[in-house]
Amino acid sequence: MILKAPETVSFTTSGFCPGCGHGLAVRLIAEVAEEMNLSEQLLTVLDVACGSLAIDAWKFDTIMAAHGRPIADAIGVKMVRPDHPVLAYIGDGAAYSIGMAEMMHCGLRNDNIIAIVINNNVYGMTGGQCAPTSLPGQKTMSTPYGKDPDRCGMPLQIEKAFSGFKVGYLARGAMCDVPNINKAKKMIKKAFEKSMAGDGFCLVELLSPCPTNLHLSPVANMERITNEVMNYFPIGEFQNNTKEAKQ
């Protein structure tokens, strides 16, 4: 991250919970857009959950979608504004549960949009319930004795769900320390670059702290990502494809 805040980030009196990863992600996206001179062109679509607070932090042209539908809305925006980069910003619960159909068909078609998915292993805005990404044994509002993988399933790994697809870019970063935050920014920038080149769907998942719903201090939450979460969600690049030009 750079020291000077991007011009496209505003500072409000309310916002994300202290220690939340959304603030970091919002900042990284704004930095990338500014560095690539895309701040005036970028069109963003937000979910109504925690990520919706980005509407008060960003100065981009922004649409708020129905819950779990930023991917579908972003595809529509891209159809009518094909020359603009279009970003869907969404949490893991909405992306991989209520919005999973839209996510999968976007990958199947390789639609040329960018998706940033904030994976904090829990439903944040609605009270901290078990999500498709919750870890085995994780205690949540809806799994007070710990998540039972035999009943609820193992954590959903999007790279496995997309294993039969060929998308422009698929990567996972982590917002748990400075080196990983810097790597996450590079992944976001690469997604923007590949989308601008017309390579198709570019998805970057970011492992994120959620101190409020995980009932951990920000520091303990960061350590949890390194010591526990990464065991189920390996970081790195999983797909990096170039779309062949039509003859």
N, C-alpha and C positions, 0 to 999 in steps of 0.2 A: 504494500500500500504506500501511496505517496503522502507527504506531510500535509500539503495543501488540499483542502476539500474540493472536489469537482464543483464546477458552477451549477451542475444539474442536481446537486444535493442541497436541500434546505434543512434548517434545524428548527424543529417545532417544540412546543412545551410538553407534548406527550408523544408516546411512540412505543417501541418494543420494550419488553421487559428487560431489566438489567441482566446482562450476560447472554441474551438471546443472540443466536447466529444470524437472524434476519438482518440486523443492522450491518453486520459485516458484509453479507451478500449484496445488499442494496448499494453499499459503498463501492464494492469491487466492480459491480456492473456499471455504475456511473463512471468510475475511473476508466474502464475499458472503452466505453462509448465516447468519452471525451478524448482519450488518446487516439482513437481511430477517426475522430472528427465526424461522429455519427449522432451527436446529441440532438441535432435538429431533425434527423431522419428517423431515429428509433421510435417505434410504436410498441407500447407494452400493454399486456393484458394481465390483470391480477385476479386472483381468487378472492372470495369474500372472507376467508379465514385470516390467520395472523398476518400473512403476506399482504393483505389489503392495506395495512398501515403504510406500505411503501408509497401509496398515493399522496401522502402528506410529506414524504421525503424526497420524491423524485419530481423533476420539472419536465419530464418527458410527456408526450401525448399519450394518455393512458385510458384504457377501458377497463371497467370492472365487470367480470363475467359472473354468471351464476356459479354456485359452489361446485367445484370439480370440473368446470367447463372452460377454463382458459385455453386449453389446447384447441378445442373446437372453434372458439372465437378467434384465436390467433390465425388459424387456417383461413377463416373467412376474411379477416383483415388482410392477410397476405394476398388473397385472390383479387381484392380490389385495389391494393397498393403493392403490386409485385416488385417495385423498385426500392421499397423500404425494408430495412431489417425489422422483423417482427419477433418479439420476445414474449413467451408465456412464462409467468412467474408463479410457482405453485408449491404447496407443501406435499409431503409424501403421502399423507392420508388421502387427500383429494386426488392426487395424481395416480395413485396405485389402488384406489378403492372406487369411489364414485365416478372418477374420471378415467378408469383403466381402459374402458372400451375406446374412448377417444385417443388415449395414448397409444394403444396397440395398432389402431388403424392408421394413425399418423405415421408410425414406424413402418407399417406394411406398405403404405404409399410413398414413404420417404418424402413427406411434405417439407418444403424448404422454410421451416421456422426454427427458432431457438427455444429450448425449454430449459429453465433452471428449476430444479426440484430440490427443496430444502428438506432433508431427511433427518428428523430429530427423534425418530422411533416412537412417536406418540401423536395423537390428535391434540393440537395445542389450543386452539380457540374455543373448542366446545367442551373442555373440561379435563383433558388428559386421559381419554379412553385408549384402549388397545388399538393399534394401527396395523396394517399389513406388514410394516417394518419393525414392529416391536420384537424384542429379543426373547428367546425362551427363558421362562422364569421371571420376566420383567413384571413388576407390580404396577398396575395402572388402575384408574377408576373403575374399569369394567373387568379387570382381572386382579382383584385385591390379593389373591393367594399366589399370583404369578401366572404368566402366560403358559398355557399347556400346549405345546406344539402339536400333540396328537389331536387336539380339539380345534385349535386355531390355525395350525399350519406353521411352517418355518418362515422366517423373515423373507419377504419377497425381494429377490435380486433382479433388477431390471435388465442386467446384462445377460442373464439366463433367459428371461422372457423374450428378449430380442435376438436370441441366438440364431433364429431362422431368418432374420431380416438382414438387409444391408442398408444401413443408414449412413448419413454423412459423418457423424461424430457421436461417440458415446463414451463418457468418462465419468469418473467419480473422484471428488476431492474431499478434503476434510478441513474444517475450520476449528482446529484445536491448538495450533501453535503457529508462530510466525512462518517457519519454513513451509508448512502445509497451506497456510493462507496464501502465500506467494505462489505456490503451485496451483492452487485453486484459481487464482486470477489468470494464470497462463492458460488454464483449461477454458475459462470463460472467453478469453480473447481468441483462442483458437476456434471456438464455436462460432463466434462472430465472423471471423475471417472465412471460415468454410461456408457459412450461410451466405455471406456476401458473394462468394465465388459460385453459388448455386449448387452446392454439393448435397443439399437435402437436409433432412431432419438432424439437428444437432442438440443433443441432450447432455447436460452436465448436472449430475446429482452431487449435492454438497452435504456431507455429514455435519450436523449442526447441534449445538447445545440448546437445551430447553430447561434452564434451572427451575422455572416455576412449576412445570408439570412433572418433572423428574425428581423434584424435591432435593436438589443438590445445589451446592454453591457453584458459582461460575467456574472456579478452579477445579473442583471435583468433577464437574460436568465435562470439562476439557479432558481430564485424565481418563474419564470413562470412555470417551471416544477412542483414545489411543489404546487403552488396555482391554476394552470389551467390544465396542462397536465394530472396530476394524477387523475383528476375527470373523464377523459375519458379512461385512461389507468391505471387501478389499478396495483400496484406492488405486487409480491408474487409468489408462486409456484402454478401452475394450474394442472400439471400432474407429477407423479413420479412413474413410473411403472417399473417392472422387467420382462424381457423377460424370459419365461419359457424355460428351456433346452429341446432340441429335444430328444425324446426317441430313 
